[in-house]
């Protein structure tokens, strides 16, 4: 396969040689290799200013990140063979660490497959193609996954906003075999069913697996509030770990149907209650009703999706956590989580400290958590580390 060249400006290769995988449009020598000569989804040989090959890249010529490194060996272009190899490498990590086939199998750049995310639910795979290059090689992706994993069904869940920047249409379709509306999974010994077709993202969030496991010592015999509960990842596990009762709050009735479904799966219906409505309004109503909880989980959707959202997003995190603290008993536990990549962990910690002091409470930081190892972090790409989970103890000021 003969590929065209993409030439970098002088010294623009330093970051890539140091381990990064991205090329920005202002780093390309467009006089020699104009970006408008490429189509979105093309592959090219990336060259240093002097012409030395640096590897094979996938191209998004209209974006700020105009190319992503696929391989540092120019002989290894993106095809079925490379996909099989990379998926096998990714699979070996998950199988080493996790004893059951419920995990994120492929995590984009971190698994050297930019634009590809695959979540595994036993013999069902849910695939997201976020780049034009991966979309172009959809058949190769499917063939590689079938060869490596031998699934009974593959769902293409291609309805994310990331596709818009690539000029790709959004769609959800069964690409192989049969995929039910709800698929089974197990996490930390608790059974769930996830709505892979109509649910958020791939239907489930494996990234908080290890943080949810750490609920166990905090919730036994305690009253728990799960905010932005979705289908009960935190709340149902809290009940399974021995909570006396759990209240799940979410704006989506569909999600809360999932909570009830998953509570019933584990024989926990009598322990789990649902409240449908805006979380901030629900917090106000719970305060007015003088409700109190021993443990509160605040795991909202990303309040900061872009850097320009930072100020408003930080205010939302402050408001959420402060309102949650008002409902905690005097020796209460708050698990405050964020999936906003643009919010550093130290900033979340400062938000919690400021909120506690505003309420005249003392705060102890007990545990820090991140994403599980099936969401490996690429050390050169901080964007691949996005999950924060801080477990705190709130005490009276005296």
Secondary structure as the mmCIF struct_conf table of DSSP 4:
data_model
#
loop_
_struct_conf.conf_type_id
_struct_conf.id
_struct_conf.beg_label_comp_id
_struct_conf.beg_label_asym_id
_struct_conf.beg_label_seq_id
_struct_conf.end_label_comp_id
_struct_conf.end_label_asym_id
_struct_conf.end_label_seq_id
STRN STRN1 UNK A 4 UNK A 7
STRN STRN2 UNK A 8 UNK A 8
HELX_LH_PP_P HELX_LH_PP_P1 UNK A 9 UNK A 9
TURN_TY1_P TURN_TY1_P1 UNK A 10 UNK A 13
HELX_RH_AL_P HELX_RH_AL_P1 UNK A 14 UNK A 17
TURN_TY1_P TURN_TY1_P2 UNK A 18 UNK A 19
STRN STRN3 UNK A 22 UNK A 24
HELX_RH_3T_P HELX_RH_3T_P1 UNK A 25 UNK A 27
STRN STRN4 UNK A 28 UNK A 28
TURN_TY1_P TURN_TY1_P3 UNK A 30 UNK A 32
BEND BEND1 UNK A 33 UNK A 33
HELX_RH_3T_P HELX_RH_3T_P2 UNK A 35 UNK A 37
BEND BEND2 UNK A 38 UNK A 38
TURN_TY1_P TURN_TY1_P4 UNK A 40 UNK A 41
STRN STRN5 UNK A 43 UNK A 47
TURN_TY1_P TURN_TY1_P5 UNK A 49 UNK A 50
BEND BEND3 UNK A 51 UNK A 51
STRN STRN6 UNK A 53 UNK A 59
TURN_TY1_P TURN_TY1_P6 UNK A 61 UNK A 62
BEND BEND4 UNK A 63 UNK A 64
STRN STRN7 UNK A 65 UNK A 71
BEND BEND5 UNK A 72 UNK A 73
TURN_TY1_P TURN_TY1_P7 UNK A 74 UNK A 75
BEND BEND6 UNK A 78 UNK A 79
HELX_RH_AL_P HELX_RH_AL_P2 UNK A 80 UNK A 97
BEND BEND7 UNK A 99 UNK A 101
STRN STRN8 UNK A 102 UNK A 107
HELX_RH_3T_P HELX_RH_3T_P3 UNK A 108 UNK A 111
TURN_TY1_P TURN_TY1_P8 UNK A 112 UNK A 112
TURN_TY1_P TURN_TY1_P9 UNK A 114 UNK A 115
STRN STRN9 UNK A 116 UNK A 121
TURN_TY1_P TURN_TY1_P10 UNK A 122 UNK A 123
STRN STRN10 UNK A 124 UNK A 129
BEND BEND8 UNK A 131 UNK A 131
HELX_RH_AL_P HELX_RH_AL_P3 UNK A 132 UNK A 136
TURN_TY1_P TURN_TY1_P11 UNK A 137 UNK A 137
HELX_RH_AL_P HELX_RH_AL_P4 UNK A 138 UNK A 149
BEND BEND9 UNK A 152 UNK A 152
STRN STRN11 UNK A 153 UNK A 158
HELX_RH_3T_P HELX_RH_3T_P4 UNK A 161 UNK A 166
TURN_TY1_P TURN_TY1_P12 UNK A 167 UNK A 167
HELX_LH_PP_P HELX_LH_PP_P2 UNK A 168 UNK A 170
STRN STRN12 UNK A 171 UNK A 177
BEND BEND10 UNK A 181 UNK A 181
STRN STRN13 UNK A 182 UNK A 187
TURN_TY1_P TURN_TY1_P13 UNK A 188 UNK A 189
STRN STRN14 UNK A 190 UNK A 195
TURN_TY1_P TURN_TY1_P14 UNK A 196 UNK A 198
BEND BEND11 UNK A 199 UNK A 200
TURN_TY1_P TURN_TY1_P15 UNK A 201 UNK A 202
BEND BEND12 UNK A 203 UNK A 204
HELX_RH_3T_P HELX_RH_3T_P5 UNK A 206 UNK A 208
HELX_RH_AL_P HELX_RH_AL_P5 UNK A 209 UNK A 213
TURN_TY1_P TURN_TY1_P16 UNK A 214 UNK A 215
HELX_RH_AL_P HELX_RH_AL_P6 UNK A 216 UNK A 219
TURN_TY1_P TURN_TY1_P17 UNK A 220 UNK A 221
STRN STRN15 UNK A 223 UNK A 227
TURN_TY1_P TURN_TY1_P18 UNK A 228 UNK A 228
TURN_TY1_P TURN_TY1_P19 UNK A 230 UNK A 234
HELX_RH_AL_P HELX_RH_AL_P7 UNK A 235 UNK A 240
TURN_TY1_P TURN_TY1_P20 UNK A 241 UNK A 242
BEND BEND13 UNK A 244 UNK A 244
STRN STRN16 UNK A 245 UNK A 250
BEND BEND14 UNK A 251 UNK A 251
HELX_RH_AL_P HELX_RH_AL_P8 UNK A 253 UNK A 265
TURN_TY1_P TURN_TY1_P21 UNK A 266 UNK A 267
HELX_RH_3T_P HELX_RH_3T_P6 UNK A 269 UNK A 271
STRN STRN17 UNK A 272 UNK A 276
BEND BEND15 UNK A 277 UNK A 277
HELX_RH_AL_P HELX_RH_AL_P9 UNK A 279 UNK A 288
TURN_TY1_P TURN_TY1_P22 UNK A 289 UNK A 290
STRN STRN18 UNK A 293 UNK A 299
BEND BEND16 UNK A 301 UNK A 301
BEND BEND17 UNK A 303 UNK A 303
BEND BEND18 UNK A 305 UNK A 306
HELX_RH_3T_P HELX_RH_3T_P7 UNK A 307 UNK A 309
HELX_RH_AL_P HELX_RH_AL_P10 UNK A 310 UNK A 325
TURN_TY1_P TURN_TY1_P23 UNK A 326 UNK A 327
STRN STRN19 UNK A 328 UNK A 338
TURN_TY1_P TURN_TY1_P24 UNK A 341 UNK A 342
BEND BEND19 UNK A 343 UNK A 343
HELX_RH_AL_P HELX_RH_AL_P11 UNK A 345 UNK A 358
TURN_TY1_P TURN_TY1_P25 UNK A 359 UNK A 360
STRN STRN20 UNK A 361 UNK A 369
HELX_RH_3T_P HELX_RH_3T_P8 UNK A 373 UNK A 375
HELX_LH_PP_P HELX_LH_PP_P3 UNK A 376 UNK A 378
TURN_TY1_P TURN_TY1_P26 UNK A 379 UNK A 380
HELX_RH_3T_P HELX_RH_3T_P9 UNK A 382 UNK A 384
STRN STRN21 UNK A 388 UNK A 396
#
